[in-house]
Amino acid sequence: MSRRDAALREGFTTGTAAAAAAKAAALSLLGLPLPGLLDTPLPTGERLAVPVERVTPERGAARGLVIKDGGDDPDATHMAAIEAVVRLAPKRPGVRVAGGRGVGRVTLPGLPVAPGEAAINPAPRAQIAAAVQEALDAAGFAGGAEALIEVPEGEAIARHTMNARLGILGGISILGTRGTVRPFSHESWAAAVAQGLSVARALGHAEIALCTGGRSERLLRAALPRLAGRCFVQAADFFAFSCREAARLGFARLAWGVFFGKLVKQAQGLPQTHAREAPLDLAFLAGRARAAGVAEALAEETARANTARHALELLRGSAALPRLLRGLCAQAAQHAARFAAGEGADAGPAPGSGAGPGAGRVLARCLLFDYDGTLLGDASAGDLREED
């Protein structure tokens, strides 16, 4: 973690919010004291003091409410009300966890939760059950309980997530393998990328198309019309992680669709291409320009450009630009193949990263789009030798 990250405040996941809400409801239902900061178990075995907003009685049950706090890495669920309705089950030991309003329902294979089930991932599901069980044990209650997780604004919040693309309908997912959120880790996005890849593979697709956002996805879809919609995944800045995850899941081919700034960073071999994590190396770009035949004076001017877009505008006047762009695409594709093979630093925080049983040789390709949507470059990893 960088010094900047160390100074920022951690938050907690929707899974931890649900676990604390459920434990608070169970404690209240059992007549036990309820502190304002509730000691809550995390999936890692650690503990976290979580603030409880309120607990209210509800027809033989109790409803706990916790406000999800993403810390200094807020996402779509930051400040969402996460609720848990707990009922005692005197004749049945154990804790059953279910999803109610605002919690999405899984409709496609390839996710950690089977189709038809509430989108509560295994780690937070176990975390919620463990939290309620702690309350039952504290009261000496011999039976079990049922915990229904609800998110009143979940359906609206889900519109700002990737859930619909993953076949999770009607609300958000309850997530969190560690229970806390590290500042600027963007773990929820990385987890969504991993799930998008998993769904595509479970549906039988052998090729995946990765892009950095909505606009690059639209252009990539137009460039690769033979691919089904589920084959397109917005992987944002997770260059190394997405390539490795694709290999782990057994994809035979992957393609990246990018704009010029991201292309240069991928050609540099940077595992994470976010502007905060990976500064653009214009000296690298100038060196590649020289190797492609760009005049020395223009290469030097490129090294002093203000932005990647500015550099591209400067280079448009060179007859060597097409060769330069093909070479950058080929170099980016080579790094994609290298990351897929498990080489180099891993920048992906989501679970399942790294080489695995399904990992193998992946044919990588990179497509570069101009800011007006024109395809400027298209090359595979094997093309690098002829462009270098």
C-alpha positions in Angstrom: 0.0 0.0 0.0 1.3 3.4 -0.9 1.8 6.2 1.7 -1.2 8.0 0.2 -3.3 4.8 0.6 -2.1 4.4 4.2 -3.5 7.8 5.2 -6.9 7.0 3.8 -9.8 5.4 5.8 -10.8 1.8 5.2 -14.5 0.9 4.8 -16.5 -2.3 5.0 -18.3 -4.5 2.5 -22.0 -5.1 2.0 -21.3 -8.6 3.5 -20.0 -7.0 6.7 -22.9 -4.5 6.8 -25.4 -7.4 6.5 -23.6 -9.5 9.1 -23.6 -6.6 11.6 -27.3 -5.9 10.9 -28.2 -9.5 11.4 -26.2 -9.9 14.6 -27.7 -6.7 16.0 -31.2 -7.9 15.2 -30.5 -11.3 16.8 -29.1 -9.7 20.0 -32.2 -7.5 20.3 -34.5 -10.4 19.7 -32.8 -12.4 22.4 -32.9 -9.5 24.9 -29.2 -9.0 25.0 -27.4 -5.6 25.2 -26.8 -3.9 21.9 -23.7 -1.7 21.7 -23.5 1.2 19.2 -20.4 -0.3 17.8 -21.0 -4.0 17.3 -18.1 -6.5 17.3 -18.6 -8.3 14.0 -16.7 -11.4 12.6 -15.0 -11.0 9.2 -14.5 -13.8 6.6 -10.7 -13.6 7.4 -11.2 -14.5 11.1 -10.5 -10.9 12.1 -13.0 -8.6 13.8 -14.4 -5.2 13.1 -16.5 -2.8 15.2 -19.4 -1.8 13.0 -21.8 1.1 13.8 -25.4 0.0 14.0 -28.0 2.6 12.9 -31.0 1.0 14.6 -32.9 -2.2 15.5 -36.7 -2.3 15.4 -39.2 -5.1 16.4 -41.2 -6.6 13.5 -44.0 -9.2 14.0 -42.1 -11.8 16.0 -38.8 -10.8 14.5 -36.3 -7.9 14.6 -34.9 -5.8 11.9 -31.3 -4.4 12.1 -30.0 -1.6 9.9 -26.5 -0.7 9.1 -25.3 2.0 6.7 -22.7 0.5 4.4 -19.5 2.6 4.5 -17.0 2.3 1.7 -14.5 4.5 3.5 -12.3 6.5 1.1 -13.0 4.0 -1.8 -16.8 4.6 -2.3 -18.7 2.6 -4.8 -22.3 2.4 -5.9 -23.3 0.8 -2.5 -21.6 3.5 -0.4 -24.1 4.8 2.3 -26.7 2.2 1.3 -29.0 1.0 4.0 -28.4 -2.8 4.5 -31.1 -4.5 6.6 -31.5 -7.9 8.1 -34.7 -9.4 9.4 -34.0 -12.1 11.9 -36.4 -14.7 13.3 -35.7 -17.4 15.8 -36.2 -21.1 14.8 -36.3 -22.9 18.2 -36.7 -26.4 16.6 -34.0 -26.1 13.9 -30.4 -25.5 14.8 -28.2 -23.5 12.5 -28.6 -20.2 10.7 -30.3 -19.9 7.3 -29.5 -16.8 5.2 -31.8 -15.6 2.4 -32.2 -12.5 0.2 -35.2 -10.3 0.1 -36.1 -7.1 -1.6 -33.3 -5.2 -3.1 -31.0 -8.2 -3.2 -30.4 -9.5 -6.7 -31.4 -12.9 -8.0 -28.9 -14.9 -10.1 -30.2 -16.0 -13.5 -27.0 -17.2 -15.3 -24.4 -19.9 -14.6 -20.7 -19.1 -13.9 -21.2 -17.1 -10.6 -20.3 -18.3 -7.1 -24.1 -18.6 -6.5 -26.3 -21.0 -8.5 -29.0 -19.6 -10.8 -32.3 -19.0 -8.9 -30.5 -18.1 -5.6 -30.1 -14.7 -4.0 -26.9 -13.0 -5.0 -25.2 -13.4 -1.6 -21.8 -14.8 -2.2 -20.5 -17.7 -0.2 -18.0 -15.8 2.0 -20.5 -13.1 3.2 -23.2 -15.8 3.5 -21.0 -17.7 5.9 -20.1 -14.4 7.6 -23.7 -13.5 8.2 -24.5 -17.0 9.6 -21.5 -16.8 11.9 -22.5 -13.4 13.2 -26.0 -14.5 14.1 -24.7 -17.7 15.6 -22.5 -15.6 17.9 -25.6 -13.9 19.2 -27.4 -17.3 19.7 -24.4 -18.7 21.6 -24.2 -15.6 23.8 -27.8 -16.1 24.8 -27.4 -19.9 25.3 -30.2 -20.4 22.7 -30.3 -24.0 21.6 -32.2 -23.5 18.4 -31.4 -21.6 15.2 -32.5 -18.6 13.3 -33.4 -17.2 9.8 -31.8 -14.1 8.5 -33.4 -12.3 5.5 -31.1 -9.6 4.0 -32.8 -6.6 2.4 -31.6 -3.4 0.7 -34.5 -1.0 0.3 -32.8 0.9 -2.5 -31.1 -2.1 -3.9 -32.9 -2.2 -7.3 -32.1 1.5 -8.0 -28.5 1.1 -6.8 -28.0 -2.0 -9.1 -28.5 0.2 -12.1 -25.1 1.7 -11.4 -23.4 -1.7 -11.1 -22.5 -4.5 -13.6 -25.2 -6.8 -12.1 -27.6 -6.8 -15.1 -24.7 -7.7 -17.4 -23.9 -10.6 -15.1 -27.5 -11.8 -15.1 -28.1 -10.7 -11.5 -31.6 -9.0 -11.6 -33.7 -7.1 -9.1 -31.0 -5.7 -6.8 -27.4 -5.6 -5.7 -25.1 -8.4 -4.7 -23.9 -9.0 -1.1 -20.2 -9.3 -1.5 -16.9 -9.3 0.3 -14.2 -12.0 0.7 -12.2 -10.0 3.3 -15.0 -7.9 4.9 -13.2 -4.6 4.6 -12.6 -2.2 1.7 -9.1 -0.9 1.2 -8.9 2.7 -0.1 -8.7 2.9 -3.9 -8.4 -0.8 -4.2 -11.5 -0.9 -6.4 -12.0 -4.5 -5.3 -15.7 -4.6 -6.1 -15.0 -3.7 -9.7 -12.2 -6.3 -10.0 -14.6 -8.9 -8.5 -17.3 -7.9 -11.1 -14.7 -8.3 -13.9 -13.9 -11.8 -12.6 -17.6 -12.7 -12.5 -18.2 -11.3 -16.0 -15.4 -13.6 -17.3 -16.7 -16.5 -15.4 -20.3 -16.1 -16.7 -19.0 -15.9 -20.3 -16.9 -19.1 -19.8 -19.8 -20.9 -18.1 -21.9 -20.2 -21.2 -19.4 -22.0 -23.3 -17.5 -19.0 -24.9 -13.8 -19.6 -25.7 -13.0 -16.0 -26.6 -13.3 -12.9 -24.5 -13.2 -9.2 -25.5 -12.0 -6.8 -22.8 -12.3 -3.0 -22.9 -11.8 -0.1 -20.6 -15.3 1.4 -20.5 -18.6 1.9 -22.2 -17.4 3.7 -25.3 -14.6 1.3 -26.1 -17.0 -1.6 -25.6 -19.4 -0.2 -28.2 -16.5 0.2 -30.7 -15.2 -3.2 -29.9 -18.6 -4.8 -30.4 -18.8 -3.2 -33.8 -15.3 -4.4 -34.7 -16.0 -8.0 -33.5 -19.7 -8.6 -34.5 -19.3 -12.4 -34.4 -18.9 -12.4 -30.6 -21.9 -12.8 -28.4 -22.8 -10.0 -26.0 -21.7 -11.9 -22.9 -18.2 -12.1 -24.4 -17.6 -8.3 -23.8 -16.4 -7.3 -20.3 -15.5 -3.8 -19.2 -12.2 -4.6 -17.4 -11.3 -0.9 -16.7 -7.7 -0.6 -15.7 -7.1 -4.2 -14.6 -4.8 -5.2 -17.4 -2.8 -7.9 -15.8 -5.6 -9.2 -13.6 -8.1 -9.6 -16.4 -5.6 -11.4 -18.6 -4.6 -13.8 -15.9 -8.2 -14.5 -14.9 -9.1 -15.2 -18.5 -6.3 -17.7 -18.7 -7.3 -19.3 -15.4 -10.8 -19.8 -16.7 -9.6 -21.4 -19.9 -10.3 -18.8 -22.5 -8.3 -19.6 -25.7 -8.3 -16.0 -27.1 -8.7 -12.5 -25.7 -8.9 -9.1 -27.3 -8.5 -5.7 -25.8 -10.2 -2.6 -27.2 -8.5 0.6 -26.0 -7.8 4.3 -26.8 -4.4 5.7 -27.2 -3.5 6.5 -23.6 -4.3 3.1 -22.3 -2.6 1.5 -25.3 0.7 3.2 -24.4 0.4 2.0 -20.8 -0.4 -1.5 -21.9 2.5 -1.4 -24.3 4.7 -0.4 -21.4 3.7 -3.6 -19.7 2.0 -1.8 -16.7 -0.2 -4.3 -14.9 -2.6 -1.6 -13.7 -3.3 1.4 -16.0 -5.1 3.8 -13.7 -3.7 7.3 -13.9 -3.0 7.3 -10.2 -1.2 4.0 -10.3 0.6 4.2 -13.6 1.9 7.4 -15.1 2.2 7.7 -18.8 5.8 7.3 -20.0 6.2 9.7 -22.9 9.9 8.9 -23.1 8.9 5.3 -23.8 6.5 6.5 -26.5 9.1 8.7 -28.1 11.5 5.7 -28.2 8.9 3.5 -29.9 8.3 6.4 -32.3 11.9 6.6 -33.3 12.1 2.8 -33.8 9.1 3.0 -36.1 10.7 5.7 -38.2 9.3 8.9 -36.8 11.7 11.8 -37.4 13.9 12.7 -34.5 12.6 16.2 -34.1 9.0 14.9 -33.9 10.0 12.1 -31.5 11.5 14.7 -29.2 8.4 16.8 -29.4 6.3 13.8 -28.5 8.4 13.2 -25.4 7.4 16.7 -24.3 3.7 16.4 -25.0 1.2 17.3 -22.3 -1.0 14.2 -22.6 -1.3 11.0 -24.7 -4.0 12.7 -26.8 -1.6 15.6 -27.5 1.1 13.1 -28.4 -1.2 11.4 -30.9 -2.1 14.7 -32.5 1.6 15.5 -32.9 2.3 12.2 -34.5 -0.5 12.3 -37.0 1.7 14.2 -39.4 4.2 11.4 -39.6 4.0 8.7 -42.4 5.4 6.3 -39.8 2.3 6.6 -37.5 0.5 3.4 -38.8 3.7 1.4 -38.2 4.1 2.9 -34.8 0.5 2.1 -33.8 0.6 -1.5 -35.1 3.8 -2.0 -33.1 2.3 -0.6 -29.9 -0.8 -2.8 -30.4 1.5 -5.9 -30.9 3.5 -5.0 -27.8 0.4 -4.5 -25.7 -0.9 -7.9 -27.0 2.4 -9.5 -26.1 2.2 -8.2 -22.5 -1.4 -9.4 -22.3 -0.2 -12.9 -23.3 2.6 -12.6 -20.8 0.3 -11.7 -18.0 -2.1 -14.5 -19.0 0.8 -16.9 -18.8 1.4 -15.9 -15.1 4.4 -13.7 -15.8 5.0 -10.3 -14.3 3.4 -8.4 -11.4 -0.2 -9.1 -10.5 -2.3 -6.0 -10.0 -5.7 -7.7 -9.5 -7.0 -7.7 -5.9 -10.1 -9.9 -6.5 -10.1 -13.5 -5.5 -9.2 -16.2 -8.0 -6.3 -14.2 -9.5 -3.2 -15.9 -10.7 -2.5 -19.0 -12.7 -4.8 -21.9 -12.0 -5.8 -25.3 -13.4 -7.5 -23.8 -16.4 -4.6 -21.6 -17.3 -2.9 -22.1 -20.6 -1.6 -20.4 -23.7 -3.9 -17.5 -24.7 -3.8 -15.8 -28.1 -3.9 -12.1 -27.4 -4.9 -9.3 -29.7 -5.2 -5.5 -29.2 -7.4 -3.1 -31.2 -6.8 0.7 -31.0 -9.6 3.1 -31.6 -9.3 6.8 -32.4 -11.3 9.3 -30.3 -13.8 9.6 -33.2 -14.2 5.8 -33.3 -12.0 5.0 -36.2 -9.9 1.8 -35.9 -6.3 2.9 -35.9 -4.5 -0.3 -35.1 -5.0 -4.0 -34.8 -2.3 -6.5 -34.0 -1.7 -9.8 -32.1 1.2 -10.8 -29.9 2.8 -12.8 -32.7 3.0 -9.6 -34.8 5.6 -7.9 -32.6 8.7 -9.3 -34.3 7.8 -7.9 -37.7 6.9 -4.5 -36.1 9.9 -4.3 -33.7 
